[in-house]
Structure formats: C-alpha cells, structure tokens
Amino acid sequence: MTLSQFCDAVAAVGKAHGGSVTSWGRSPQHSIRVGGFVGDPHTWWLGVDMVYDTGANRPEADQMAHSLGLKVLHEKGHDHYQPADFPAGPVTKYP
C-alpha cells in the first residue's frame, strides 16, 4: 500500500465514522518516547491513531477498514490503523 492509498483509506474511514486523527507519522526518537519503536508503522507514516465522536474505539468501522486494505488494532484510548500487509516488528523494508 502506498502512502497515498493509505491516506485515502484512513480518511474514508474517519469521515464515515466521525473519526479524528490523534497521531500519525513519527520520528524514530519520538516513537520510542511514546512507547513505539524504530521501524514501526508510524515511523513509515503508515500508522494512524484515531478516536471518534462516540468514544475511543469503533469496532463497527472494522469491515470498512478491512475492505480498504487496513488492519485495525483496538488499543486503549484509540484505534490504530496500518496497512494490512505491514509486517510485525521493526521493519527496515516495505514495498
């Protein structure tokens, strides 16, 4: 998934479900400071944290997200979106 495709997909989910992005791209240093790691989706600008007008998590958005090629992680206080094919762990190469 390209950065442009990711942006379009996340925007579609957010618009459809009353979402607001609270975190997106991060430098490696900032990612470490907030509990992430070098090579996580945020450091590739392919990770987005979102909250909604109705609260922190929105499981009913999962089907739409999956149809757009996104993986959703329901985390404490927000939903995290990334490309469905983004590898786990520190990533040094992504198509």
Backbone as CSV, one residue per row, in Angstrom:
resi,resn,N_x,N_y,N_z,CA_x,CA_y,CA_z,C_x,C_y,C_z
1,MET,0.854,-1.170,0.000,0.000,0.000,0.000,0.898,1.231,0.000
2,THR,0.619,2.144,-0.901,1.395,3.383,-0.953,0.907,4.349,0.126
3,LEU,1.703,5.359,0.386,1.307,6.380,1.354,0.013,7.060,0.919
4,SER,-0.120,7.357,-0.360,-1.344,7.992,-0.864,-2.560,7.097,-0.684
5,GLN,-2.419,5.816,-0.976,-3.527,4.874,-0.791,-3.903,4.777,0.681
6,PHE,-2.890,4.744,1.558,-3.137,4.682,2.995,-3.908,5.920,3.457
7,CYS,-3.455,7.089,3.026,-4.130,8.334,3.420,-5.586,8.342,2.975
8,ASP,-5.818,7.933,1.731,-7.194,7.901,1.226,-8.060,6.932,2.029
9,ALA,-7.514,5.763,2.350,-8.278,4.761,3.094,-8.604,5.236,4.505
10,VAL,-7.608,5.782,5.204,-7.839,6.270,6.573,-8.822,7.437,6.568
11,ALA,-8.698,8.323,5.600,-9.628,9.454,5.514,-11.057,8.968,5.290
12,ALA,-11.227,7.964,4.454,-12.575,7.432,4.192,-13.191,6.858,5.465
13,VAL,-12.399,6.093,6.222,-12.903,5.516,7.472,-13.246,6.629,8.466
14,GLY,-12.353,7.583,8.615,-12.594,8.685,9.551,-13.830,9.498,9.199
15,LYS,-13.979,9.811,7.940,-15.154,10.585,7.503,-16.448,9.816,7.730
16,ALA,-16.431,8.535,7.444,-17.642,7.721,7.568,-18.039,7.457,9.015
17,HIS,-17.073,7.511,9.936,-17.347,7.102,11.318,-17.066,8.181,12.357
18,GLY,-16.981,9.431,11.940,-16.780,10.522,12.890,-15.435,10.458,13.593
19,GLY,-14.390,10.140,12.847,-13.069,9.972,13.432,-12.220,11.233,13.387
20,SER,-11.276,11.300,14.320,-10.264,12.353,14.363,-8.914,11.694,14.602
21,VAL,-7.923,12.082,13.818,-6.580,11.525,13.957,-5.866,12.219,15.113
22,THR,-5.329,11.410,16.016,-4.593,11.953,17.158,-3.094,11.751,17.029
23,SER,-2.671,10.843,16.155,-1.250,10.610,15.917,-1.096,9.997,14.537
24,TRP,-0.022,10.408,13.848,0.212,9.858,12.521,1.688,9.534,12.395
25,GLY,2.417,10.263,11.588,3.834,9.976,11.407,4.664,10.415,12.605
26,ARG,5.741,9.694,12.841,6.624,9.997,13.972,8.084,9.801,13.560
27,SER,8.939,10.596,14.153,10.368,10.329,14.005,10.691,9.098,14.845
28,PRO,11.774,8.397,14.529,12.141,7.236,15.350,12.300,7.594,16.832
29,GLN,12.907,8.726,17.117,13.114,9.127,18.506,11.786,9.369,19.225
30,HIS,10.872,10.041,18.560,9.576,10.297,19.187,8.795,8.998,19.370
31,SER,8.877,8.122,18.396,8.174,6.848,18.512,8.640,6.090,19.752
32,ILE,9.928,6.056,19.979,10.467,5.396,21.183,9.948,6.083,22.445
33,ARG,9.941,7.414,22.458,9.481,8.156,23.645,8.039,7.850,24.009
34,VAL,7.211,7.547,23.012,5.785,7.311,23.303,5.432,5.827,23.325
35,GLY,6.443,4.966,23.390,6.192,3.538,23.557,6.276,2.711,22.291
36,GLY,6.614,3.329,21.171,6.776,2.587,19.924,8.226,2.174,19.744
37,PHE,8.612,1.976,18.503,9.968,1.533,18.214,10.372,1.984,16.815
38,VAL,11.660,1.999,16.566,12.162,2.330,15.246,11.677,1.259,14.275
39,GLY,11.102,1.686,13.171,10.580,0.752,12.191,9.126,0.382,12.396
40,ASP,8.441,1.023,13.343,7.009,0.753,13.489,6.240,1.504,12.394
41,PRO,4.949,1.210,12.208,4.210,1.851,11.115,4.213,3.376,11.178
42,HIS,4.204,3.950,12.381,4.206,5.410,12.492,5.484,6.002,11.910
43,THR,6.616,5.318,12.064,7.869,5.869,11.542,7.930,5.779,10.017
44,TRP,7.056,4.995,9.425,6.927,4.916,7.967,5.817,5.846,7.472
45,TRP,5.159,6.552,8.367,3.994,7.382,8.075,2.840,6.522,7.550
46,LEU,2.825,5.268,7.990,1.771,4.326,7.626,1.063,3.794,8.867
47,GLY,1.065,4.580,9.922,0.349,4.260,11.147,-0.426,5.476,11.595
48,VAL,-1.696,5.283,11.901,-2.563,6.379,12.347,-3.334,5.916,13.569
49,ASP,-3.397,6.786,14.576,-4.246,6.559,15.744,-5.453,7.474,15.615
50,MET,-6.643,6.918,15.869,-7.883,7.659,15.659,-8.839,7.456,16.830
51,VAL,-9.507,8.536,17.212,-10.616,8.492,18.154,-11.860,8.951,17.394
52,TYR,-13.013,8.773,18.003,-14.275,9.049,17.322,-15.165,9.928,18.191
53,ASP,-16.115,10.572,17.558,-17.062,11.403,18.300,-17.795,10.596,19.360
54,THR,-17.928,9.294,19.148,-18.654,8.436,20.075,-17.752,7.784,21.122
55,GLY,-16.436,8.025,21.060,-15.532,7.434,22.039,-14.234,6.954,21.427
56,ALA,-13.521,6.155,22.204,-12.164,5.757,21.836,-12.091,4.714,20.734
57,ASN,-12.970,3.741,20.727,-12.887,2.641,19.761,-14.174,2.529,18.966
58,ARG,-14.053,2.067,17.752,-15.224,1.953,16.872,-15.159,0.645,16.100
59,PRO,-15.440,-0.508,16.762,-15.361,-1.804,16.081,-16.228,-1.900,14.827
60,GLU,-17.305,-1.132,14.784,-18.168,-1.198,13.599,-17.497,-0.621,12.350
61,ALA,-16.340,0.030,12.498,-15.590,0.534,11.339,-14.666,-0.535,10.764
62,ASP,-14.516,-1.652,11.451,-13.560,-2.684,11.033,-13.821,-3.210,9.624
63,GLN,-15.059,-3.503,9.300,-15.367,-4.089,7.996,-14.954,-3.141,6.878
64,MET,-15.278,-1.865,7.027,-14.899,-0.889,6.008,-13.381,-0.802,5.907
65,ALA,-12.709,-0.742,7.055,-11.251,-0.650,7.068,-10.621,-1.844,6.359
66,HIS,-11.086,-3.032,6.673,-10.544,-4.239,6.046,-10.771,-4.226,4.532
67,SER,-11.939,-3.750,4.106,-12.225,-3.713,2.667,-11.320,-2.724,1.934
68,LEU,-10.756,-1.770,2.673,-9.848,-0.777,2.086,-8.377,-1.164,2.251
69,GLY,-8.123,-2.363,2.793,-6.752,-2.842,2.934,-6.062,-2.438,4.216
70,LEU,-6.849,-2.083,5.226,-6.289,-1.655,6.507,-6.435,-2.725,7.582
71,LYS,-5.483,-2.753,8.470,-5.554,-3.554,9.693,-5.912,-2.593,10.819
72,VAL,-6.776,-3.031,11.732,-7.193,-2.200,12.862,-6.808,-2.889,14.158
73,LEU,-6.160,-2.150,15.033,-5.862,-2.625,16.381,-6.624,-1.736,17.349
74,HIS,-7.527,-2.327,18.133,-8.292,-1.564,19.121,-7.427,-1.461,20.375
75,GLU,-6.821,-0.301,20.567,-5.925,-0.079,21.691,-6.619,0.788,22.731
76,LYS,-6.034,0.838,23.905,-6.620,1.647,24.974,-6.614,3.123,24.556
77,GLY,-7.803,3.691,24.462,-7.937,5.105,24.162,-8.019,5.471,22.696
78,HIS,-7.801,4.518,21.787,-7.859,4.832,20.357,-7.834,3.549,19.527
79,ASP,-8.125,3.715,18.244,-7.920,2.640,17.277,-6.675,2.981,16.468
80,HIS,-5.860,1.976,16.218,-4.656,2.149,15.417,-4.902,1.508,14.054
81,TYR,-4.600,2.254,12.991,-4.743,1.768,11.614,-3.377,1.693,10.958
82,GLN,-3.185,0.642,10.153,-1.971,0.480,9.360,-2.323,-0.402,8.166
83,PRO,-1.461,-0.436,7.131,-1.748,-1.337,6.015,-1.846,-2.777,6.505
84,ALA,-2.775,-3.529,5.958,-2.977,-4.910,6.384,-1.738,-5.770,6.152
85,ASP,-0.937,-5.413,5.167,0.246,-6.216,4.859,1.532,-5.691,5.499
86,PHE,1.412,-4.729,6.408,2.616,-4.200,7.065,3.142,-5.260,8.034
87,PRO,4.411,-5.641,7.899,4.941,-6.717,8.743,4.991,-6.343,10.235
88,ALA,4.946,-7.344,11.085,5.077,-7.129,12.532,6.542,-6.883,12.877
89,GLY,6.760,-6.164,13.968,8.113,-5.921,14.450,8.789,-4.781,13.721
90,PRO,10.039,-4.524,14.071,10.781,-3.454,13.401,10.944,-3.754,11.899
91,VAL,10.529,-2.823,11.089,10.546,-3.009,9.641,11.639,-2.126,9.031
92,THR,12.504,-2.750,8.233,13.558,-1.996,7.555,13.296,-1.886,6.060
93,LYS,12.332,-2.683,5.553,11.991,-2.634,4.136,10.512,-2.925,3.984
94,TYR,9.829,-2.059,3.241,8.412,-2.256,2.958,8.189,-1.837,1.505
95,PRO,7.439,-2.625,0.758,7.273,-2.310,-0.683,6.888,-0.884,-0.972
